[in-house]
Amino acid sequence: MIVQNQALDATDIKLPWRQKFGWATGDFAQNLIYTTISTYLLFFYTNVYGLPAADAATMFLIVRLIDAINDPIVGTFIDKHTTRFGKYRGYLLYMGLPLAVLAMLCFYVPDFSQVGKLVYAYVTYVGLSVIYTTVNIPYGSLNAAMTRNNKELVSMSSIRMFLANMGSLTVSFGVPVCVKLFSGGYYSGQASKMGWFLTMIVYGIAGALVLVFCFSQSTERIHMPADTEASVSVKDLFHQLKINQPLRVLAIFFIITFGLMSVVNSVGAYYMTYNAHNAGLMQWYNLLGTLPAFLTVPITPWLNRKLGTQVLMQGSLFVIIVGFLIMFMVPATNITWTFIGRTIEAAGVTLATGFQWALVPQVITYGEWKTGKRENGIVNAIVGFFFKFGMALGGVIPGYVLAAYGFAANHQQTARSLFGIRMTTTIIPIIVTILAMIVFAFYRLTDEKIERMNAEISQQPADKD
């Protein structure tokens, strides 16, 4: 069924660079906060806050189960309501400060009993995740409300991922430096707790201010008709999953790729500290996880035009495997080859995870072509949940593996616990990447198909069964 929508000439709209850049800064802002959470929160909980690894892993898992309930509700609410600043933009203004405050509280160590600290960790982390949803879903929906032009959307995604990786770089390299600066040279143990809190204050405030800038630079051009808006409900989420095969594939792919990235990033602090015996190199190891993006992201649109969606994605996944194989075959103490492997796998990861965001508007268009509803919020709620679930695996998988292999924070590690860290850093990611290659083989949309769908949507004034 195809229904004519408002602003269908938006297929041809070319946005000024200022607006594309302004919108893209939103991911820089979110990464200042959420990448800090996904990369360092597990390490903070085990080595500073004092939680057992298994307790922290269980909490990460429970929070994602809460998201399974919360995300569809938020996505439906957003698609059914419009703020005074537009359907999506207003949330960047309203929710940026609460997001920053909850992030700060996650890195505060209260003077409570062990049970009290566990409860406090649950409350703050659940609160952060709920608030993050009210920022991430509207932000992710905003680009599809600015234009239908697929080339513009790929261009916007490239700028977005460049700035997202700038945010990740600021986190991966800057957080350890700031923590040591604020805590007198410590990043682990009780002596570092104020350093972590002050660091998150800096990053949280910066993130909130950049979200305000993103709000000020974005303009919504494609609007959902009032009758369609009123008919949106939570059940549309399940309907989208039922009829939108590309969305199902992409959602599963999001879990795998962001789970892969999050696991590798979160275990990096342990790998450098205990396996490489060189904690001082942690920020450089993390930096190499982001640095290749400044080469891969700018050339993504060109690679997409030359290679096509499938070849580009499968090629990037193959590069990931090569990098992890190098890291697996050399000891962690061989810093040169460890860093070479890290750089190669990071090049593949940044290319794959950056490009897949450009595919979200494609599955939104496919859903509109099938149902007549351009449900940006619903689709981004689905993608957002799977994205967050994948990011949470950075705490779940390493947490349970570390616990199973007898990890003890701030102590000399056994050969068994060192193998657990090494396995989580190399072997598990290789297996996960192979799974990602299999899953993405089922993604059938191409740029040409999307252009034909947009043309049909534009030309059909009435329902078509």
RAKABEL-V407856 format. One line per field, one symbol per residue. phi: phi as a letter, one per 30 degrees, with the letter a starting at -180 (. if undefined). psi: psi as a letter, one per 20 degrees, with the letter a starting at -180 (. if undefined). burial: b if it has 9 or more other C-alpha atoms within 8 Angstrom, else e. A space follows every 10 residues. Layout:
phi=???
psi=???
burial=???
This chain:
phi=.bbdcdhddd ecdcddeedd dedddddedd decddddddc ddddddcbdj ddedddddde dddddddedd ddddddeddc bbddcjdcee ddddcddedd ddddddcccd dcdddddddd dddddddddd deedcddddd ddddccacdd ddddddddde ddddddddde dddddedddd ddcijcbbid dcdddddddd dddddddddd dddeedccbd cccdeedded ddbedddddd ddccdddddd ddddedddde dddddddedd dddcddhadd ceddddeddc ededcdddce edddddcidd ddddddddde dedddddddc dddddedddd dddddddddd dddddddddd eddddddddd cicccedddd dddddddddd ddddcddddd deddcidbdi bdddeddddd dddddbdeed dddddddddd ecdcdbeddd ddddddddcc dbdbd
psi=pppqrqliii hipoqqhghg ggghihhggh hhghhgghhi ggggghighk qqhhgggggg ghhhhhhhgg ghgggggghi qprijrhhgh hhghigghgg ghgghhkpoq mrrgghhggg ggghhggggg hhhigggggh ihhiihqioh hhhggghggg hghghgghgh gghhghgggh ghjkjqiqrh iihhggghgh gghggggghh hgggghiqpp hoqpqhhggh iprhhhghgg hginghgggh ghhgggghgg ggggghihhg ghghgikmhi jghhghgiih ghhiggghjg gghghhhrgg ggghghhhhg ggghgghhiq qhinhghghg gggghhgggh gghghhhiig hghggghghh iipnmggggh ggghghghgg hhhhhgghgh ggghjkpoqk rpqrhghhhg ggghhggghg ghhgghgggi hjoiqrhggg hhghggghio irqo.
burial=bbbbbeebeb bebeeeeebb bbbbbbbbbb bbbebbbbbb bbbbbbbbbe bbbbebbbbb bebbebbbeb bbbbbbebbb ebeeebbbbb bbbebbbebb bbbbbbbbee eeeeeebbee bbebbbbbbb bbbbbbbbbe bbbbbbbbbb ebbbbbbbbb bbbbbbbbbb bbbbbbbbbb bbbeebbbbe bbbbbbbbbb bebbbbbbbb bbbbbebbeb bbbbeeebbe ebebebbeeb beebebbbbb bbbbbbbbbb bbbbbbbbbb bbbbbbebbe ebbebbbbbb bbbbebbbeb bebbeebbeb ebbbebbbbb bbbbbbbbeb bbebeebbbb bbbbbbbbbb bbbbbbebeb bbbbbbbbbb bbbbbbbbbb bbbbbbbbbb bbbbbbbbbb bbbebbbeee eebeebbbbb bbbbbbbbbb ebbbbbbebb eebeeeeeeb bebbebbbeb eebee
